[in-house]
Amino acid sequence: MGDIGIKYGARFLSPVQVQWNPQPDITAYELARLLPLLNCVTLIMPYNLPTEPELLRHLIIDDPNIKK
């Protein structure tokens, strides 16, 4: 019964670690879009991260779900 996730191809997602690394040319719009992440005191799940490259460049993301 313990291997039911493996049997059906399910996978558990771990929260990601996000570090704030603002670039010198950050805009007010980018900062406003990232404020919910900066104010987050709980764990951040991978599906809650922004997908826009102009926002991701201000973050350092350590995702344990990606095998290195």
Helices and strands as residue ranges (DSSP letters): H 4-7, E 17-20, H 28-38, G 46-48, H 53-56, E 59-62
